[in-house]
Amino acid sequence: MSKPERIQGVRGMNDVLPADEALWSRFEAAVASCMRAYGYQRIRTPIVEHTRLFVRGIGEVTDIVEKEMYSFTDSLNGEQLTLRPESTAGVVRSVIEHNLLYDGPKRLWYTGPMFRHERPQKGRYRQFHQVGAEAMGMAGPDADAEVILLCQRLWDDLGLTGVKLEINTLGQADERRAHRAALIAHFEANIDVLDEEARRRLHSNPLRILDTKNPAMQAVAESAPRLIDFLGEASLAHFEGLQALLRAQNIPARINPRLVRGLDYYNLSVFEWVADGLTLCGGGRYDPLIEMLGGRPAPACGFGIGVERVLERMRAQAVDLDTSGCDVYIVHQGEGVLAAAFQAAERLRDAGLDVILHGGGGGFKSQFKRADASGAFAAVVLGEDEVRAGQATVKWLREAAAAPGEGRQQRVDLDALAAVITDALVAGDDPV
């Protein structure tokens, strides 16, 4: 009989292994703490949505909708469905469907996997994770400033440096229309310089040409008419208000007139947090989107963080991680000992301790090797002698963990085991 074929994971959809868990946990804890500090409530939306949600919300002529979405027909009912490529549209759909704005503005946040059929590369995968925040029902630049400050606090909490803020304004629809006409005229006058992609977008989405990565087109993009020169008084006031609030909080921001973002729903302020040429976070204001998706008009702004990119930054900067292991590793051997080991483990867990009960057999020597490798604070040893006496031997695995005068190990009554280990943990919180 032939050996079964080994099945590999889907390209660009990666496993997160236990060795990376400390990094993910550090990031997720910082995110949850920041969201709580600013009054954001978590919302969870489905991974699968109707395809038309993203076509209407993101924009039909965007790269995401045209090239990158995982879309399929539900074989049971013929519905056109898509694995979410981003979460803002889904959150807005949920807000509309459940009438969440009926009693006033909402601050919402989310995290989870997104899906785009891109060429896998460092920090960019086909299944990737995003953290996002959405401030809905607030029209002023104070909401824009708040979501930016939230990001800054997150970078600070994570100990990240070199993350720089870029901002721009996209104005309102009528202002963009006038600018669009000027852009088309500019690019038509330089048609010979445009690549195939830019020519295709010339009349459908000329704003995206400004974001070209083609070196041959940089000069023509740089010399293109600037949207800011087409803005009216209200749009300029919003942008000036945002800048004033950022200055007041000592948040430096570079105005990047070519910053347009890749989604059609943005208006007024847009921003990106960039480190070494890589965008870690992007967002802005998207006042038209709620009405575009069938809701009553309401202002909104927010951001999305590329989790994998931030984790790469954390690795590069050697962010401090909690790599401590469990509190207790239970070593056991002998006739009738296993039941007592299970009971001891559950009592220790009842006391709030993290416990690994050795499994897989082996003598004391091999078990102690596993105990040392686990990072445990203490090993609890149960043999036949200990069980008969109603006791356990505690072997302290970290320097300074032993009680005064007790040395590296001690005999403890089972009834007192939890208290002894807890006291040692409290007294030697950082025993190494």
N, C-alpha and C positions, 0 to 999 in steps of 0.2 A: 504494500500500500504506500503510495507516494505521500510525502510530508505535506501537510496543508500549507498553502501559500500564506506568508506573513502579510497582514494587512497594515499598510502605513496610514498615518494621518493625512488628511487633505492638505495639499500644499498651501502654505500661507495661513493655516489654522493650527495654532500651536498649543501644546500642553503646557500648563503651568505646574511645574514639579514641586515637591515639598521643599527642595533646597531654595526655591525662590519665595517661599511663603512669608519669610520674615520681611522681605522687601515689600511685597504686596500688603501685608498687614500694617506695616509702618505707614504706607501711603494712605490706605483706606481709613485708618484711625485718624490721621491728620485731616482728611477730607470731611469725615463725619463731625469732627470737632469744629472745623471752620464753618460748616453749614449750620450747625447748632448755634454758634456764636452770632450769626447774622439772622437767625430766625427762619431759616429755610426748612421746609418740610419735605420728606422724601415721597416721591411718587414712583410707582412701578408700572410700566406699560408693556404690552406684548411685544415679542420679538418679531412677529409676523403682522403686517398691516396690509390693507388694500393697496394695490399698486398705484391707483389714482391719487392716493393721499400724497405720495412723494412726487408724482408727476406735476400735480397742481401746486404743492407746497414748496418744493425745491426748485422747480423750473424745468420745462421740457427740453431746453437746449443747454443744460448743464452737463458736465462730464459725468457726474454721478448717475443721472437718469439715462443718458445716452449710452454709456459704456460700462458702468460699474455695478449696477444693481443685480442682485440675485432674485430674479422674478420667475414665477412659475404659475401654471394653471392648476388649481385644485381639482384633482381627478374626480372627486366626489360630487362637486356641484358646479364646476366650471368657472369659479371665481378667479380673477387675476390677483395674485398675492405676491408680496415681496418681503424678504428678510430686511429688517430696517437698516438703512445705510447711515442713519443719524437719528437722533431722538427728539429733536425739537418739534417736528411735525406731529409725531405721535403724542407728545405731551399736550400740544395745542388741541389735537383731536379729542383727547380725553377731557381737557378743560371745558371744551364746547359741549361734548356729549353729556357731561355730568353737571353742567352749569356751575362750575366752581367759582366763577367770578360774581355770582349773584349778591354776595355779601361783602364785596370789596376786593382789593388787590390780594394777590397770592405770591408767595415766594416758594418755589418748588425746586427740588434737585433730584437727580437720578444718577444711576450708574449701571453699566451692563455692557454686554457684547454688541457690536455693530458689524455689518458685513458689506464689503465692497470688493468687487473682482478687480483688484489692482495687481501690478507686478510686485510680488513680495520683495521687500528690502528692509534694512535695519530701521526699526521704528515704524514700519508701515506694512500691515499684514491684511489678509483677506478677512479674517475674523480679528477684530481689534476691540479694545475697550475704551469707553468714554465715561467721563464724569461731566455732568453739566448742571447748570443752574439757570432758572428762568424766573425773572421778576415780571409779573403780569399785572396790568391795571395801573401802572405808574408811568406818566408821560415825561416827566422832567429829566434833566441831565443828572440829577441826584441818583436815580436808579442805575444809570450807566456807570456812574462813578462807584457806586456800591459794589457792583459785580466785579469791577476791576480791582477794588480794594480787597475784596474777598480772595481773589487770585494772589495778590501780593502777600496777604497773610499766609496763604497756603505755602507759597515758595519759602517764606521766612520760617514757618513751622517745620518744613522739611529740611531746612538748612541749605537750600539751593542758592547759588550765586550766578551772576552773569546772565540772568533772565531779564530781557529788556522789553519794554512796552512800545509798540507802534500803534498809532491811531490815525483815523481818517474820518471823513464824513461823506456819505453818499447822497445827502440832501433828500428831497422829496421827488415824487414821480414826475411832476411837470418840469422840475429843474433837471432831472436826469434825461428827460426827452430832449430838451434843448441841447444839453451836453452831448447826447448820443448823436444828434444830427451833425454837430461839429466834429465829433470823433470820426464818423463815417467819412465826412469830407476830407479830413486829414489823412486817414488811411487809404482812401481811394487815390489821393494825390501821391501816395508812396506805395502803390500796389505792387511794384516790382520787388520791394523788400519783404513783403509778407510771405510767410510760408503757407503751405496748403491748409493747415488747421486755422490760421488766422483769416485766410480768404473765405473759408467756409463759415466762419463766425461773423464776418464783416457786417452783415445786415441782420443777423439774428441776435447776436450778443457781443457787440463790439467792445463793451467794457472789459470783458475777459481777456481781450488782446493785450491790455495794459499789464496783465500779470504773466506775460510770456516769459519762458525761461530760455528762449532761443537767443543766443548771443548776437546773431546777425540782426535781430529786431530791436535790440535794446535802445539804440539811438532814436529810432522812430517812435518808440513807446515813450521815451523820456521827453520828447518834444511835443507830444500830443496835448491838446487842450486840457486844462485842469478843471475838474468838476467844481472845485471850490470857487472858481471865477464865475460860475453860473448860479450860485446859491443866493436865495433871497434872505431877507432880514431875519425871519424866524429860524431858518436852518442854521445861519451863522451864529445866532444868539445861543442856540442849543449847543453847538460845538464849542463856542467860547465859554459857556457855562460849565461844560465838562472839563475843559482845560483848567479853568479857575479852581474847581474843586480838587483836581489832581495836584495842582501846584500847592494848594493849601495843606494837603496831606503829604507833601514832599515826595510825590510819585513822579519821577521823570518820564516823559513820553516824547517820542519822536514822531512828528507828523510825516506820514508816508502817503503821498498823493496817489500812488499806484496800488495801495491796499484796497481791494474791492471785495475780497472773500469769494467763495465759489458757489454761493447759494443765492437765488433770485429774491428771497424774501426780505433781505436787509434794506433798511433806510436809515438816514441820519448816521449816528456814530457806528463805526466798526473798529475793531482792535484785534491785535495779535500779540501774544507773548512769545518772544523768539530767543533762542539760545544757540550760538554758533551756527546761524543760518537755518536752524530747524525750528519750525513752529510747534510749540508745546500746547498752545491754547489759542482758540480764536472765537470771536463772538461779536456782538453788537446789538443794535436795535432793529426790531422787525415788526413795526406797528401794523403793516398791511396784512400780516399772515392770518390773524384770527378771523378777519372778515373774508379773506380768500378761501378759508376752509369752512365757511358757512356760519360762523359765529357773529355775534354783534360786535361792531368795531371796538377794539380796545388796544391800548399801547402795550408793548412788551419788549424786553431785552434779555440777553443772557449770553452764555458761553458754553463751549464744549472743550474739554481737556483730553488730549490723546494720552491715555494712561501709559501705554508701552513706551512712549517717548519720554515721559517724565521719569519712568523707572530707569531707563537708560541713563538719564542725567543723574539720577540718584546713585547709580552704580559708579559712574565716572567720577563723582565727587565723594565717593566713599561715605555716604550718609550713615550716621550711627544707627545700628539696628539692634533690636532686642533678640539676641540669638540664644538666650538662656533656654535650657531644656525643661523637662518636667521637674516637679518638686521631688518626687519619690519614684524609685525603681525597686520593685519587689522581686527579690531573689528567693527561690524556693526549691526544695528537693526533699524527697523522702516519702514514705508511706503515709497516706492520710493527710498530707500537708496542703494539698491543692485547695481543698475546701476552706481551710483556715486562711490561706493566702487570698482567696477571693473575698472572704469576709473582711480581712484587714484592709484590702484595697478599697472596698465600698465605704468602710468607716472613715478612712482618710479622705475620700472624695466628699463624703458628707460634711467633713470639716473644711471644705473649700480647697483642698490640695489637688494638684494634678499628678496622676499616678499612672505609671506603666507597670502592668503585671507581666512578668516574663512569660513568653510563650515559645514553643518550639523545642522544648527539652534542653538537654545539655547539663554538664556538671557545674559546680559552683564557679570554677575558674572561668569558663566560657561565659557564664551569666554575668560575672563581675565585669568582664570586658564590655559586654553589651550595656551594662549599667553606666560605666565610665563614658562610653561613646554617646549615651543618651543626653548627657549634659545635666543629669539629675543632681539635685542638691544633696540627697542622701539615698543610700541603699538600705532597704529593710530586708533582713535575712530571716527566713523562716525555714528551720529544719525540724526534724522530729523532736530533738531536745527542747527547742524553743516552744513548740506547740504544746508539749506535755506540761511545760512550766507556765503556760499562759503568757509567754513573753516573746519578744523579738529582739534581734540584734540590729542596732542602727549603726551603719558604717557611714561616716561623714565623708563625702566625696570632694568637698571643697575646703580650702584653707580657712581657718577661723570659724568653721561651722560647728565644731564640737562644743558642747557645754563646758564651762570652766572646770578644769581638773579631770575631765572625762577622757581626754586623748582623742584618738581618731575613731573609736567605736565604743558603744556602750550597750548594755542590756536594759531593756525598757519593758515594763508591763504593757500588754496589748491595750488595756483600758486607757493608759496614759500616752500611748504612742503619738496620737494626733497632736496633743498639747505640746509634747517635747519637740516635735519637728516644727510645729508652727512657731514656738518661741524662738527656736534657733534661726528660722527664716527671718523673723522680725528683727532679731538682734544682729544678724549678719546678712543683710539684704544684698550686699555685694561682697560675697565671701572670698572671691578669687583675689 
